[in-house]
Amino acid sequence: MAAETDLNFDGWTVSRVSGEMERAGRSSRLPQQPLRVLIELYDHAGEIVARERLVKALWPQGVVDFDNGLNVAMRKLRVALDDVGDTPKYIETLPRVGYRFVAMTREPTDASPPAESASRQQGFFRRTGLVLTAALAVTVAGVALYHFVGRPRAPTARHMPSARAHELYVEGMHERSRRDIDATQLAIAKLEEAIREDPEYADAWAGYSRALSNAVVRQRVTPAEGLPKALAAARRALELDATTTDAYVTLIHLSLDFDKDFAGAKRVLDQAMQVTTPNAGLWHYSAMWNAQQGRIEAGLAAMRRARAAEPMTLLLSSTYGLILFNARRYDDVINVLTPIVAANPGFDAGRSTLARALTATGRLDEALAQLQARRDLAPWQGDLGVLYAKMGRRDDALREIARLEDLARRGFGEAYEMATIYTTLGDLDKGCELLARSLTDKSFLVNWMRLDPRMDPLRGRKCFADVEARLYGPP
């Protein structure tokens, strides 16, 4: 029986004391930090609650690390409430301001005024229409998805995972997002354990697929080893639940960044936008798909939506900076990323993008300081070699190429990174040769070649035009 002080909204009952949560007959337990966040937001429903206020509520003795404190508690809370879509069900994010609890906290009564009752009836019919429309979209998309994931099994009701599997999933996703240490293998292990605990848990399969593909990007696992497993896990997630957003994100990532299949990635992206609630990951890849082909404004618009959905996710800031860099808006890159990198010293992707802009504006010593401060280079392996070439340090640039050749022999795609260094050194023939090879060796960043300023010396050459046509297709 629910206590009078319990939190009650949208069918949820949450104990203020123990964090026990119940909905539709299924129960779990919310950890204490996410519970305190929920209580603070619930008690001030409809009001904007500043991040600083939440930090004080969680840690009255002092402020903790920005990334691994409040952000982690908020992520766990969102996952526990299944409130991870682009359109919030319960918790609205106000970028750089705070959060607002937007769920109804009282159940409707028969004493409601007629106008309110009529409004609720209209809302019911609208929601019913949306459900029917979504069900039809899932059915239609099931045929289209066959090429990518086999015939998905549309669930009759969303699977409720066991409490243990859910906790392992949350822990795994937290480890995947860490920047203070390399927790890649720990994230994979947690998600594998979640799947063993509950093999029907679609979100765990999707999270596992993203952790594996992320491990490939960070060069903890070779493409040959990691990509087939990531693909199989994403397919399994969609077999269990054809509306699992993160599984679509993985499929788009694999099609776009590794298979170089822009058309295939767009098909999956369109399907995902129709049958799921778009999240930051989908908007992120919408931005990438557009920007890599030269549709800069469309890319920036999609990236703004991604950042609004998850304003504290550092990856989105580095991609935003990368789009600005390839648009040759170097001062904007510096203005955006300098304070973020200063506040997050472990943000290596941000340092790499910032260093590119500093290099392009002639601030070579500052760029070198950024690159030397990195702990994790992947997938930004070529930046130091390009900078050495710009500084006239040819021998150092060649040593970077030798290091990349060793990575290539171990199965990682480094042809594009070597092409950028050779091109900056003025060896255009070698740059052409490696640019062509980058289409087949899983080079991660070749998709940007159409805009990449470092490729300017090759523009106008037949080799560049040939690779561009093969990568992007007919104009």
C-alpha positions as CSV (number, residue, x, y, z in Angstrom):
1,M,0.0,0.0,0.0
2,A,1.4,3.4,-1.0
3,A,2.2,5.8,1.8
4,E,0.9,9.4,1.6
5,T,4.4,10.7,1.2
6,D,5.2,8.4,-1.8
7,L,5.7,10.0,-5.2
8,N,2.9,9.2,-7.5
9,F,2.8,10.1,-11.2
10,D,1.9,8.4,-14.5
11,G,1.3,5.1,-12.8
12,W,4.6,5.2,-10.9
13,T,4.8,4.9,-7.1
14,V,8.2,5.7,-5.7
15,S,9.0,5.5,-2.0
16,R,10.8,8.6,-0.7
17,V,12.6,6.5,1.9
18,S,13.7,3.3,0.2
19,G,13.6,4.3,-3.5
20,E,11.4,1.3,-4.2
21,M,9.6,1.9,-7.5
22,E,6.5,0.2,-8.8
23,R,4.5,0.4,-12.0
24,A,2.1,-2.0,-13.7
25,G,3.0,-4.7,-11.2
26,R,6.7,-4.6,-11.7
27,S,9.1,-3.2,-9.1
28,S,12.7,-2.1,-8.8
29,R,14.8,0.1,-6.6
30,L,16.1,3.5,-7.4
31,P,19.6,4.3,-6.0
32,Q,19.8,7.1,-3.4
33,Q,21.4,9.8,-5.5
34,P,18.9,9.5,-8.4
35,L,16.1,9.3,-5.8
36,R,17.2,12.6,-4.2
37,V,17.2,14.2,-7.6
38,L,13.7,12.9,-8.3
39,I,12.4,14.1,-4.9
40,E,13.8,17.6,-5.5
41,L,12.3,17.8,-9.0
42,Y,8.9,16.3,-7.9
43,D,8.6,18.6,-4.9
44,H,9.0,21.6,-7.3
45,A,7.0,20.2,-10.2
46,G,6.6,22.8,-13.0
47,E,9.5,24.9,-11.7
48,I,13.0,25.2,-13.1
49,V,15.4,23.6,-10.6
50,A,19.0,24.8,-11.2
51,R,21.8,22.3,-11.5
52,E,23.5,24.1,-8.6
53,R,20.5,23.4,-6.4
54,L,20.6,19.7,-7.3
55,V,24.3,19.5,-6.6
56,K,23.8,21.0,-3.1
57,A,20.9,18.5,-2.5
58,L,23.1,15.6,-3.4
59,W,26.4,16.7,-1.9
60,P,25.8,19.3,0.8
61,Q,29.5,19.2,1.9
62,G,30.8,20.2,-1.5
63,V,30.7,20.0,-5.3
64,V,31.8,16.8,-7.0
65,D,33.2,16.1,-10.5
66,F,30.9,17.7,-13.1
67,D,30.7,14.7,-15.4
68,N,30.6,11.8,-12.9
69,G,28.3,13.4,-10.3
70,L,25.0,15.0,-11.1
71,N,25.1,13.8,-14.8
72,V,25.4,10.2,-13.8
73,A,22.6,10.5,-11.2
74,M,20.4,12.1,-13.8
75,R,21.2,9.5,-16.4
76,K,20.4,6.7,-13.9
77,L,17.1,8.4,-13.1
78,R,16.1,8.8,-16.7
79,V,16.9,5.2,-17.5
80,A,14.9,4.0,-14.5
81,L,11.9,6.0,-15.6
82,D,12.4,5.1,-19.3
83,D,12.6,8.8,-20.0
84,V,15.5,8.8,-22.5
85,G,13.8,10.1,-25.6
86,D,14.2,13.5,-27.3
87,T,10.8,14.6,-26.1
88,P,10.7,14.3,-22.2
89,K,8.0,12.4,-20.5
90,Y,8.9,13.5,-17.0
91,I,12.1,15.5,-16.8
92,E,12.7,18.5,-19.2
93,T,16.3,19.6,-19.7
94,L,16.9,23.4,-20.0
95,P,20.4,23.6,-21.4
96,R,22.9,25.4,-19.2
97,V,20.1,26.2,-16.7
98,G,18.7,23.1,-15.0
99,Y,15.7,20.7,-15.1
100,R,12.0,20.8,-14.7
101,F,9.6,18.0,-13.7
102,V,6.8,18.0,-16.2
103,A,4.8,14.9,-15.4
104,M,1.3,15.2,-13.8
105,T,1.6,14.5,-10.1
106,R,-2.1,13.9,-9.4
107,E,-4.4,11.4,-10.8
108,P,-7.6,12.9,-12.4
109,T,-10.8,12.8,-10.3
110,D,-14.5,12.7,-11.3
111,A,-14.9,16.2,-9.8
112,S,-12.9,17.8,-12.6
113,P,-14.5,20.8,-14.3
114,P,-16.2,19.9,-17.6
115,A,-13.7,21.8,-19.7
116,E,-10.8,20.0,-18.1
117,S,-12.6,16.6,-18.5
118,A,-13.3,17.4,-22.2
119,S,-9.6,18.3,-22.7
120,R,-8.6,15.1,-21.1
121,Q,-10.9,13.1,-23.4
122,Q,-9.4,14.9,-26.4
123,G,-6.0,14.1,-25.1
124,F,-7.0,10.4,-24.8
125,F,-8.2,10.3,-28.4
126,R,-5.0,12.1,-29.6
127,R,-2.8,9.6,-27.6
128,T,-4.9,6.7,-29.0
129,G,-4.5,7.9,-32.5
130,L,-0.7,8.3,-31.9
131,V,-0.5,4.7,-30.6
132,L,-2.4,3.4,-33.6
133,T,-0.2,5.5,-36.0
134,A,2.9,4.2,-34.3
135,A,1.7,0.6,-34.4
136,L,1.1,1.0,-38.1
137,A,4.5,2.6,-38.6
138,V,6.2,-0.3,-36.8
139,T,4.4,-2.8,-39.0
140,V,5.4,-1.0,-42.2
141,A,8.9,-0.5,-41.0
142,G,9.2,-4.2,-40.2
143,V,9.3,-5.0,-43.9
144,A,11.8,-2.3,-44.7
145,L,14.1,-3.3,-41.8
146,Y,14.4,-6.9,-43.1
147,H,17.5,-5.9,-45.1
148,F,19.2,-4.7,-42.0
149,V,18.0,-6.7,-39.0
150,G,15.8,-9.5,-40.3
151,R,12.1,-9.5,-39.5
152,P,11.6,-7.7,-36.2
153,R,9.3,-9.1,-33.6
154,A,7.0,-6.3,-32.5
155,P,6.4,-6.8,-28.8
156,T,2.8,-6.8,-27.4
157,A,4.0,-4.9,-24.4
158,R,7.3,-3.3,-23.5
159,H,9.5,-5.9,-21.7
160,M,10.1,-5.0,-18.0
161,P,13.6,-6.2,-17.2
162,S,14.6,-7.8,-13.9
163,A,15.8,-5.4,-11.2
164,R,19.3,-6.9,-11.4
165,A,19.5,-6.7,-15.2
166,H,18.4,-3.1,-15.1
167,E,21.0,-2.1,-12.6
168,L,23.7,-3.8,-14.6
169,Y,22.5,-2.0,-17.7
170,V,22.6,1.4,-15.9
171,E,26.1,0.6,-14.6
172,G,27.3,-0.4,-18.0
173,M,26.0,2.7,-19.7
174,H,27.6,4.8,-17.0
175,E,31.0,3.1,-17.5
176,R,30.7,3.6,-21.3
177,S,30.4,7.4,-20.8
178,R,33.3,7.8,-18.4
179,R,36.2,10.2,-19.2
180,D,38.2,9.9,-16.0
181,I,39.4,6.4,-16.8
182,D,39.3,4.0,-19.7
183,A,36.3,1.9,-18.7
184,T,35.5,0.4,-22.1
185,Q,36.0,-3.3,-21.1
186,L,34.2,-2.8,-17.8
187,A,31.2,-1.3,-19.7
188,I,31.2,-4.3,-22.1
189,A,31.4,-6.8,-19.2
190,K,28.5,-5.1,-17.3
191,L,26.3,-5.1,-20.4
192,E,27.2,-8.8,-21.1
193,E,26.2,-9.6,-17.6
194,A,22.9,-7.7,-18.0
195,I,22.1,-9.8,-21.1
196,R,22.9,-13.0,-19.3
197,E,20.7,-12.0,-16.4
198,D,17.8,-11.1,-18.8
199,P,18.3,-12.3,-22.4
200,E,15.0,-10.6,-23.4
201,Y,16.2,-7.1,-22.4
202,A,16.3,-5.2,-25.7
203,D,17.9,-2.0,-24.2
204,A,20.8,-4.1,-22.8
205,W,21.4,-5.6,-26.2
206,A,21.4,-2.1,-27.8
207,G,23.7,-0.7,-25.1
208,Y,26.0,-3.7,-25.7
209,S,26.1,-2.9,-29.4
210,R,26.9,0.7,-28.8
211,A,29.7,-0.2,-26.3
212,L,31.2,-2.6,-28.9
213,S,31.1,0.0,-31.7
214,N,32.6,2.6,-29.3
215,A,35.4,0.2,-28.4
216,V,36.2,-0.1,-32.1
217,V,36.3,3.7,-32.5
218,R,38.6,4.0,-29.5
219,Q,40.7,1.2,-30.9
220,R,40.3,-1.1,-28.0
221,V,39.0,-3.7,-30.3
222,T,39.8,-4.2,-34.0
223,P,37.0,-3.6,-36.6
224,A,37.2,-7.2,-37.6
225,E,36.5,-8.4,-34.1
226,G,34.1,-5.8,-32.8
227,L,31.9,-4.7,-35.7
228,P,30.2,-8.2,-36.4
229,K,29.4,-8.5,-32.7
230,A,28.0,-4.9,-32.6
231,L,25.8,-5.6,-35.6
232,A,24.5,-8.9,-34.2
233,A,23.6,-7.2,-30.9
234,A,21.8,-4.4,-32.6
235,R,19.8,-6.9,-34.7
236,R,18.9,-8.9,-31.6
237,A,17.7,-5.7,-29.8
238,L,15.3,-4.9,-32.7
239,E,14.1,-8.5,-32.9
240,L,13.0,-8.1,-29.3
241,D,11.7,-4.6,-29.6
242,A,11.5,-2.8,-33.0
243,T,11.4,0.6,-31.3
244,T,14.7,0.3,-29.5
245,T,16.3,3.6,-30.4
246,D,19.9,2.9,-29.5
247,A,19.9,-0.2,-31.7
248,Y,19.1,2.0,-34.7
249,V,21.9,4.4,-33.6
250,T,24.3,1.5,-33.8
251,L,23.1,0.4,-37.3
252,I,23.4,4.0,-38.6
253,H,26.9,4.3,-37.1
254,L,28.1,1.1,-38.7
255,S,26.6,1.9,-42.1
256,L,27.9,5.5,-42.1
257,D,31.2,5.4,-40.4
258,F,32.5,1.9,-41.3
259,D,30.6,0.7,-44.4
260,K,30.6,4.2,-46.0
261,D,27.0,3.5,-47.1
262,F,25.3,6.9,-47.0
263,A,22.2,5.7,-48.7
264,G,21.8,2.7,-46.3
265,A,22.5,4.9,-43.2
266,K,19.8,7.3,-44.4
267,R,17.2,4.5,-44.8
268,V,17.8,3.3,-41.2
269,L,17.8,6.9,-39.9
270,D,14.4,7.6,-41.6
271,Q,13.0,4.3,-40.2
272,A,14.2,5.2,-36.7
273,M,12.7,8.6,-36.9
274,Q,9.3,7.1,-37.8
275,V,9.0,4.3,-35.3
276,T,10.9,5.6,-32.2
277,T,11.1,8.8,-30.2
278,P,14.3,10.4,-31.6
279,N,17.0,10.8,-29.0
280,A,20.3,12.7,-29.0
281,G,22.0,9.8,-30.7
282,L,19.7,9.9,-33.7
283,W,20.0,13.7,-34.0
284,H,23.8,13.3,-33.7
285,Y,23.9,10.9,-36.7
286,S,21.5,13.1,-38.6
287,A,23.9,15.9,-38.2
288,M,26.8,13.7,-39.3
289,W,25.0,12.4,-42.3
290,N,24.2,15.9,-43.5
291,A,27.4,17.6,-42.7
292,Q,29.7,15.0,-44.1
293,Q,28.1,15.5,-47.5
294,G,28.4,19.3,-47.3
295,R,24.9,20.2,-45.9
296,I,26.4,22.2,-43.2
297,E,23.4,24.2,-42.0
298,A,21.2,21.1,-41.8
299,G,24.0,19.4,-39.9
300,L,24.3,22.2,-37.4
301,A,20.5,22.3,-36.9
302,A,20.4,18.6,-36.1
303,M,23.4,19.0,-33.8
304,R,21.7,21.8,-31.9
305,R,18.8,19.4,-31.3
306,A,21.2,16.7,-30.1
307,R,22.9,19.0,-27.7
308,A,19.6,20.4,-26.4
309,A,18.5,16.8,-25.6
310,E,21.8,15.9,-23.8
311,P,23.6,19.2,-23.1
312,M,26.2,17.5,-20.9
313,T,27.3,14.8,-23.3
314,L,30.8,15.8,-24.3
315,L,30.8,13.8,-27.6
316,L,28.1,16.1,-29.0
317,S,30.3,19.1,-28.3
318,S,33.3,17.6,-30.1
319,T,31.1,16.7,-33.1
320,Y,29.6,20.2,-33.1
321,G,33.2,21.6,-33.2
322,L,34.2,19.1,-35.9
323,I,31.3,20.4,-38.2
324,L,32.4,24.0,-37.5
325,F,36.0,23.1,-38.3
326,N,35.0,21.5,-41.6
327,A,32.9,24.6,-42.4
328,R,36.2,26.6,-41.8
329,R,34.6,28.5,-38.9
330,Y,37.8,28.2,-36.9
331,D,37.2,31.0,-34.4
332,D,33.8,29.5,-33.6
333,V,35.5,26.1,-32.8
334,I,38.0,27.8,-30.5
335,N,35.3,29.8,-28.7
336,V,33.0,26.8,-28.2
337,L,35.6,24.2,-27.2
338,T,38.2,26.2,-25.2
339,P,36.0,26.5,-22.0
340,I,34.7,23.0,-22.3
341,V,38.1,21.5,-22.6
342,A,39.3,23.7,-19.7
343,A,36.5,22.4,-17.5
344,N,36.9,18.8,-18.6
345,P,40.7,18.0,-18.9
346,G,40.0,14.4,-20.0
347,F,37.9,15.5,-23.0
348,D,40.5,14.2,-25.6
349,A,38.2,14.4,-28.6
350,G,37.6,18.1,-27.8
351,R,41.3,18.7,-27.5
352,S,41.9,17.2,-30.9
353,T,39.2,19.2,-32.6
354,L,40.4,22.4,-30.8
355,A,43.9,21.7,-31.9
356,R,42.8,21.4,-35.6
357,A,41.3,24.9,-35.4
358,L,44.4,26.3,-33.6
359,T,46.6,24.8,-36.3
360,A,44.4,26.3,-39.1
361,T,44.7,29.7,-37.5
362,G,48.5,29.5,-37.1
363,R,48.6,29.0,-33.3
364,L,50.8,26.0,-33.6
365,D,52.4,26.0,-30.2
366,E,48.9,26.1,-28.6
367,A,47.8,23.3,-30.8
368,L,50.8,21.2,-29.8
369,A,50.0,21.8,-26.1
370,Q,46.5,20.5,-26.7
371,L,47.6,17.4,-28.6
372,Q,50.4,16.5,-26.1
373,A,47.9,16.7,-23.2
374,R,45.7,13.9,-24.7
375,R,45.7,10.5,-23.1
376,D,43.4,8.8,-25.7
377,L,44.2,9.6,-29.4
378,A,41.7,7.4,-31.2
379,P,40.3,8.1,-33.7
380,W,42.3,11.3,-34.0
381,Q,45.6,9.5,-34.8
382,G,46.8,11.8,-37.5
383,D,46.6,15.2,-36.0
384,L,50.0,15.3,-34.4
385,G,51.7,14.3,-37.6
386,V,49.8,17.0,-39.5
387,L,50.9,19.6,-37.0
388,Y,54.5,18.4,-37.1
389,A,54.4,18.8,-40.9
390,K,53.0,22.3,-40.5
391,M,55.8,23.2,-38.1
392,G,58.4,21.9,-40.5
393,R,59.3,19.0,-38.3
394,R,59.4,16.4,-41.2
395,D,61.2,13.7,-39.3
396,D,58.7,13.8,-36.5
397,A,55.9,13.7,-39.0
398,L,57.4,10.6,-40.6
399,R,57.7,8.9,-37.2
400,E,54.0,9.5,-36.7
401,I,53.3,7.9,-40.1
402,A,55.4,4.9,-39.1
403,R,53.4,4.6,-35.9
404,L,50.2,4.6,-37.9
405,E,51.5,2.0,-40.3
406,D,52.0,-0.2,-37.2
407,L,48.4,0.3,-36.2
408,A,47.3,-0.5,-39.7
409,R,49.2,-3.8,-39.6
410,R,47.3,-4.6,-36.4
411,G,43.9,-4.2,-38.2
412,F,43.0,-0.6,-37.5
413,G,42.0,1.8,-40.4
414,E,44.6,4.5,-40.6
415,A,45.0,5.2,-44.3
416,Y,43.1,8.5,-44.2
417,E,45.1,9.8,-41.3
418,M,48.3,8.9,-43.1
419,A,46.9,10.6,-46.2
420,T,46.4,13.9,-44.3
421,I,50.0,13.8,-43.1
422,Y,51.6,13.0,-46.5
423,T,49.4,15.7,-48.1
424,T,50.5,18.3,-45.6
425,L,54.1,17.3,-46.2
426,G,53.6,17.9,-49.9
427,D,53.9,14.3,-51.0
428,L,50.6,14.4,-53.0
429,D,51.1,11.1,-54.9
430,K,51.4,9.3,-51.6
431,G,48.5,11.2,-50.3
432,C,46.4,10.1,-53.3
433,E,47.4,6.5,-52.8
434,L,46.4,6.4,-49.2
435,L,43.2,8.4,-49.7
436,A,42.0,5.6,-52.2
437,R,42.9,2.9,-49.6
438,S,40.9,4.7,-46.9
439,L,37.7,3.6,-48.5
440,T,38.3,0.0,-47.8
441,D,40.4,-0.1,-44.6
442,K,37.7,1.2,-42.2
443,S,39.3,4.6,-41.9
444,F,36.9,6.4,-39.6
445,L,37.2,10.0,-40.7
446,V,37.4,9.7,-44.5
447,N,33.7,10.6,-44.6
448,W,34.8,14.3,-44.1
449,M,37.1,14.4,-47.1
450,R,34.7,16.5,-49.2
451,L,35.1,19.4,-46.7
452,D,38.3,18.7,-44.8
453,P,40.6,21.7,-45.2
454,R,43.7,19.4,-44.9
455,M,42.7,17.8,-48.2
456,D,42.9,21.1,-50.1
457,P,46.2,20.3,-51.9
458,L,44.5,17.3,-53.5
459,R,41.4,19.0,-54.7
460,G,41.4,19.3,-58.5
461,R,43.4,16.1,-58.8
462,K,41.8,13.1,-60.6
463,C,42.5,10.8,-57.6
464,F,40.5,13.1,-55.3
465,A,37.5,13.3,-57.7
466,D,37.6,9.5,-58.1
467,V,37.5,8.8,-54.4
468,E,34.8,11.5,-53.8
469,A,32.6,9.9,-56.5
470,R,33.0,6.4,-55.0
471,L,32.3,7.6,-51.4
472,Y,29.4,9.9,-51.9
473,G,27.9,8.6,-55.2
474,P,26.6,10.7,-58.1
475,P,26.1,14.4,-57.4
